[in-house]
Amino acid sequence: MAYLRVLSIPEIAASAHVGADAAERVMGPLGGTLVSLIILMSIVGTLNGCFLTMPRVYFAQARDGLFFRRFSDIHPRFQTPGFAIAAQAVWSAVLIVSGSYETLVAYAMFALWLMYAFMITAVMVLRRTQPDLPRPYRMWGYPVTPLLFLAIAILFLGNMLITQPGPSFAALGLIAGGVPVYLLWRRLSVGHGS
């Protein structure tokens, strides 16, 4: 609403940095710079969270026999999943040099919103199929709140499929390709008793 109040729809459509442009219009060049810095700090914070958590996902998968065993190694001095962290750093470097930030964000956003939609659906299915499970947290406005979120997620995904079909279908293909790999890996790990 704030963007529409400050900028016209053609200006918003033409802008690569809507938040910074709106802030610059209201507060001058210093405002645009300030908003750009805040957005940059937010991105760095998000990346930091990803770099801290994702190697631990690989670590847990390896410990469960669903990923290469080497990823379950713990650094002898720091007691961290050292190999998984190093592998994440190498993979991140490969992604950085392989494409633009916007392309990487397009791939990631589709996958993230698809997972959000699956998670919300899973919560509703779990509530219906296993109503007696302990629920330490009750969602406000249930079931309207998750249904509203799910509707927004589906609209967002549909919009991405229409406006950015290449990255959206590539992300969808990558996720779908992971299903047979997971099933095969699981069968092999069970067959080897690990």
C-alpha positions as CSV (number, residue, x, y, z in Angstrom):
1,M,0.0,0.0,0.0
2,A,2.9,2.4,0.8
3,Y,4.5,1.7,-2.5
4,L,1.3,2.5,-4.4
5,R,0.9,5.7,-2.4
6,V,4.3,6.9,-3.3
7,L,5.0,5.4,-6.8
8,S,2.7,4.8,-9.8
9,I,2.1,1.3,-11.0
10,P,4.4,1.8,-14.1
11,E,7.1,3.1,-11.8
12,I,6.8,0.0,-9.6
13,A,6.8,-2.3,-12.6
14,A,10.0,-0.6,-14.0
15,S,11.8,-0.5,-10.7
16,A,14.5,-3.1,-9.8
17,H,14.5,-1.8,-6.2
18,V,11.0,-0.7,-5.3
19,G,11.6,-0.3,-1.5
20,A,14.7,1.9,-2.1
21,D,13.0,3.9,-4.8
22,A,10.0,4.6,-2.6
23,A,12.2,5.6,0.3
24,E,14.2,7.8,-1.9
25,R,11.1,9.6,-3.2
26,V,9.9,10.2,0.4
27,M,13.2,10.8,2.2
28,G,15.6,11.7,-0.5
29,P,18.8,9.9,-1.6
30,L,19.8,9.2,2.0
31,G,16.5,7.3,2.5
32,G,17.0,5.2,-0.5
33,T,20.5,4.3,0.7
34,L,19.3,3.5,4.2
35,V,16.6,1.2,2.9
36,S,19.1,-0.5,0.6
37,L,21.4,-1.1,3.6
38,I,18.6,-2.5,5.7
39,I,17.6,-4.9,2.9
40,L,21.3,-5.9,2.6
41,M,21.6,-6.6,6.3
42,S,18.4,-8.6,6.1
43,I,19.8,-10.7,3.3
44,V,23.1,-11.3,5.1
45,G,21.2,-12.3,8.3
46,T,19.1,-14.8,6.3
47,L,22.2,-16.2,4.6
48,N,23.9,-16.5,8.0
49,G,20.9,-18.5,9.2
50,C,21.0,-20.8,6.2
51,F,24.8,-21.3,6.5
52,L,24.3,-22.3,10.2
53,T,21.3,-24.6,9.7
54,M,21.7,-26.3,6.3
55,P,25.0,-28.2,7.0
56,R,23.2,-29.6,10.1
57,V,20.4,-30.9,7.8
58,Y,23.0,-32.8,5.7
59,F,24.6,-34.0,8.9
60,A,21.3,-35.4,10.2
61,Q,20.5,-37.0,6.9
62,A,24.0,-38.7,6.9
63,R,23.5,-39.9,10.4
64,D,20.1,-41.4,9.4
65,G,21.8,-43.2,6.4
66,L,20.0,-40.9,3.8
67,F,23.1,-39.1,2.6
68,F,26.8,-39.6,2.2
69,R,28.4,-40.8,5.5
70,R,31.2,-38.3,5.2
71,F,28.7,-35.5,5.9
72,S,28.1,-37.0,9.4
73,D,31.8,-36.4,10.4
74,I,32.3,-34.1,13.4
75,H,35.3,-31.8,13.6
76,P,37.6,-33.0,16.4
77,R,38.4,-29.6,17.8
78,F,35.2,-27.6,17.3
79,Q,32.6,-30.4,17.6
80,T,30.7,-29.1,14.6
81,P,29.7,-30.9,11.4
82,G,32.9,-29.7,9.8
83,F,32.7,-31.5,6.4
84,A,29.1,-30.6,5.9
85,I,29.9,-26.9,6.6
86,A,32.9,-27.0,4.2
87,A,30.7,-28.7,1.5
88,Q,28.0,-26.1,2.0
89,A,30.6,-23.3,1.5
90,V,31.8,-24.9,-1.7
91,W,28.3,-25.4,-3.0
92,S,27.4,-21.8,-2.1
93,A,30.5,-20.6,-4.1
94,V,29.4,-22.7,-7.1
95,L,25.9,-21.1,-7.0
96,I,27.4,-17.6,-6.7
97,V,29.5,-17.9,-9.8
98,S,26.8,-19.9,-11.8
99,G,24.1,-17.2,-12.1
100,S,22.7,-13.9,-11.1
101,Y,21.2,-13.2,-7.6
102,E,17.8,-12.7,-9.2
103,T,17.9,-16.1,-10.9
104,L,19.0,-17.9,-7.7
105,V,16.2,-16.1,-5.7
106,A,13.6,-17.2,-8.3
107,Y,14.6,-20.8,-7.9
108,A,14.7,-20.6,-4.1
109,M,11.5,-18.7,-3.7
110,F,9.4,-21.2,-5.7
111,A,10.9,-24.1,-3.7
112,L,10.4,-22.2,-0.3
113,W,6.8,-21.3,-1.0
114,L,6.0,-24.8,-2.2
115,M,7.4,-26.2,1.1
116,Y,5.4,-23.6,3.1
117,A,2.2,-24.8,1.3
118,F,3.1,-28.5,2.0
119,M,3.9,-27.7,5.7
120,I,0.5,-25.9,6.2
121,T,-1.3,-28.7,4.5
122,A,0.5,-31.2,6.7
123,V,-0.5,-29.3,9.8
124,M,-4.2,-29.5,8.8
125,V,-4.0,-33.1,7.8
126,L,-2.2,-34.0,11.1
127,R,-4.8,-32.2,13.1
128,R,-7.6,-34.1,11.4
129,T,-6.0,-37.6,11.3
130,Q,-4.4,-37.5,14.8
131,P,-6.5,-35.1,16.9
132,D,-5.3,-36.6,20.2
133,L,-1.7,-35.7,19.8
134,P,-0.4,-33.1,22.4
135,R,-0.5,-29.6,21.0
136,P,1.7,-27.3,23.0
137,Y,0.9,-24.4,20.7
138,R,-2.6,-23.6,19.2
139,M,-2.7,-21.6,16.1
140,W,-4.8,-18.4,16.4
141,G,-7.9,-18.5,14.1
142,Y,-7.5,-22.2,13.1
143,P,-8.6,-23.3,10.5
144,V,-9.1,-19.9,8.8
145,T,-5.5,-18.8,9.4
146,P,-3.8,-21.7,7.7
147,L,-6.4,-21.8,4.9
148,L,-5.8,-18.1,4.2
149,F,-2.0,-18.7,4.2
150,L,-2.4,-21.7,1.9
151,A,-4.5,-19.7,-0.5
152,I,-1.8,-16.9,-0.6
153,A,0.9,-19.5,-1.1
154,I,-1.0,-21.1,-4.0
155,L,-1.6,-17.7,-5.6
156,F,2.1,-16.9,-5.2
157,L,3.2,-20.2,-6.7
158,G,0.7,-19.8,-9.6
159,N,2.0,-16.3,-10.3
160,M,5.6,-17.5,-10.3
161,L,4.7,-20.3,-12.7
162,I,3.2,-17.7,-15.1
163,T,5.7,-14.9,-14.7
164,Q,8.9,-16.9,-14.2
165,P,8.2,-20.3,-15.8
166,G,11.8,-21.3,-16.3
167,P,13.1,-21.0,-12.8
168,S,9.8,-22.3,-11.3
169,F,9.6,-25.4,-13.4
170,A,13.4,-26.0,-12.9
171,A,12.8,-25.8,-9.1
172,L,9.8,-28.1,-9.4
173,G,11.8,-30.6,-11.5
174,L,14.7,-30.5,-9.0
175,I,12.3,-31.2,-6.1
176,A,10.4,-33.9,-8.0
177,G,13.8,-35.5,-9.0
178,G,14.7,-35.7,-5.3
179,V,11.8,-38.1,-4.6
180,P,13.1,-41.1,-6.5
181,V,16.7,-40.4,-5.3
182,Y,15.4,-40.4,-1.7
183,L,13.5,-43.7,-2.2
184,L,16.4,-45.4,-3.9
185,W,18.8,-44.1,-1.1
186,R,16.5,-45.3,1.6
187,R,16.1,-48.7,-0.1
188,L,19.9,-49.1,-0.4
189,S,20.5,-48.0,3.2
190,V,17.9,-50.4,4.6
191,G,19.3,-53.2,2.4
192,H,22.8,-52.6,3.8
193,G,21.6,-52.4,7.4
194,S,22.8,-48.9,8.0
